[in-house]
Amino acid sequence: MYLPLNALRAFEMSARHLSFTRAAEQLSVTQTAVSMQVKNLEQRLGVALFRRLPRGLALTDEGQALLPVVAQSFGRIADVLGQFEHGRRREVLTVGVVGTFAVGWLMPRLREFQQNHPFVDLRLLTNNNRVDLAGEGLDYAIRFGDGAWHGTEAERLFEAPLAPMCAPALAAQLRSPADLASQTLLRSYRSDEWNQWFAAAGAPCPPLRGFVFDSSLALAEAAAQQAGVALLPVLMFERELRQGRLVCPFETGIVTGAYWLTRLKSRSQGAAMTAFRDWLQGHAAAM
């Protein structure tokens, strides 16, 4: 059965407002035109969709059954049409990002990506480096580690050496790595990082006790609030350094891994994925 879209639109708008007059205002046509379109639709269907009342309209049982189907259909059309911009279809790109990288590196550059690739509808899901590409429906995941994740294709972005960072007031008390023994050393769930750093600095590692965090963002905030000294990827906290909330009292840094762009090996790359990968790798190469 052929049903004119204009008639269906007139019905949907009239049902929403229960008024031909209000529907006409929304559609920028006359009340008579809306009334005739609805009447023609009723004739084609062989049923009454409205009860005409002295003051407005009321849906019949048939009208109530038809309304959600028509409304959902127009909504889906609007959603698809909304994906077209600048002469091409917008593509959704879902990326899981370790929170430290998202806040410290990616967000300051997102505006540039959006301006250069307006067809990409980027959706970011942050995590603490634990991610399920398939289960979460991710196109990409940016992770920190050694690049070895089962079933994934991993492209190295860049290293982010770890170094001690703390509030300026605590840094004023530190002259050498040995002075850290008198401070609270904030730890991540990677238990051997401080041991590696002290070995690189040529100083004995003191007994480690106290707070343990599952996020470098939380570690950094605790350090900024003078809860202790944190071992952090300095590149991810350049803003805090510029603001003077954190300082880096010692130059010694250790490399425990790198940031990687990962995807499932079975995941084919569309235009949005390719654009994001090329943009990300371009910035990584420049670093």
MOSUL-V449423 format. One record per pair of residues at least 6 apart in sequence whose C-alpha atoms are under 7 Angstrom apart, sorted by sequence separation. I is the first residue (numbers start at 1). J is the second residue. If there is no record, write none. Layout:
BEGIN
{{I/J} {I/J}}
END
This chain:
BEGIN
{{14/20} {17/23} {24/30} {42/48} {51/57} {52/58} {83/89} {84/90} {174/180} {198/204} {213/219} {223/229} {240/246} {241/247} {24/31} {42/49} {50/57} {51/58} {83/90} {147/154} {198/205} {223/230} {50/58} {51/59} {133/141} {14/23} {50/59} {51/60} {13/23} {21/31} {24/34} {49/59} {50/60} {195/205} {220/230} {20/31} {49/60} {219/230} {48/60} {10/23} {49/62} {50/63} {20/34} {49/63} {129/143} {20/35} {129/144} {216/232} {224/245} {224/246} {185/208} {189/212} {10/34} {177/201} {186/210} {187/211} {188/212} {189/213} {178/203} {181/206} {186/211} {187/212} {188/213} {189/214} {177/203} {186/212} {187/213} {188/214} {10/37} {11/38} {93/120} {97/124} {99/126} {10/38} {91/119} {92/120} {93/121} {94/122} {95/123} {96/124} {97/125} {98/126} {99/127} {90/119} {91/120} {92/121} {93/122} {94/123} {95/124} {96/125} {97/126} {98/127} {99/128} {7/37} {89/119} {90/120} {91/121} {92/122} {93/123} {94/124} {95/125} {96/126} {97/127} {98/128} {7/38} {88/119} {90/121} {96/127} {98/129} {186/219} {7/41} {85/119} {19/56} {18/56} {19/57} {18/57} {18/58} {96/138} {186/228} {95/138} {185/228} {186/229} {187/230} {15/59} {94/138} {95/139} {96/140} {97/141} {98/142} {184/228} {185/229} {186/230} {94/139} {95/140} {96/141} {97/142} {98/143} {183/228} {184/229} {185/230} {93/139} {94/140} {95/141} {96/142} {97/143} {201/252} {12/67} {167/223} {170/226} {197/253} {166/223} {167/224} {197/254} {12/70} {166/224} {167/225} {12/71} {167/226} {166/226} {166/228} {166/229} {165/229} {166/230} {164/229} {165/230} {164/230} {165/231} {164/231} {165/232} {163/231} {164/232} {162/231} {163/232} {162/232} {163/233} {162/233} {163/234} {161/233} {162/234} {160/233} {161/234} {160/234} {160/235} {167/245} {168/246} {171/249} {167/246} {168/247} {166/246} {167/247} {165/246} {166/247} {165/247} {166/248} {165/248} {164/248} {165/249} {164/249} {128/214} {164/250} {128/215} {163/252} {163/253} {162/253} {163/254} {161/253} {162/254} {161/254} {162/255} {161/255} {160/255} {159/255} {159/257} {160/258} {159/258} {158/258} {159/259} {158/259} {156/258} {157/259} {156/259} {157/260} {156/260} {157/261} {155/260} {156/261} {154/260} {155/261} {154/261} {155/262} {154/262} {153/262} {154/263} {152/262} {153/263} {146/257} {152/263} {153/264} {145/257} {146/258} {152/264} {153/265} {144/257} {145/258} {147/260} {151/264} {152/265} {144/258} {145/259} {151/265} {144/259} {100/216} {143/259} {144/260} {100/217} {142/259} {143/260} {142/260} {143/261} {142/261} {141/261} {142/262} {140/261} {141/262} {140/262} {141/263} {140/263} {139/263} {157/281} {158/284} {157/284} {105/236} {133/264} {104/236} {104/237} {101/236} {100/236} {120/272} {93/272} {93/273} {91/272}}
END
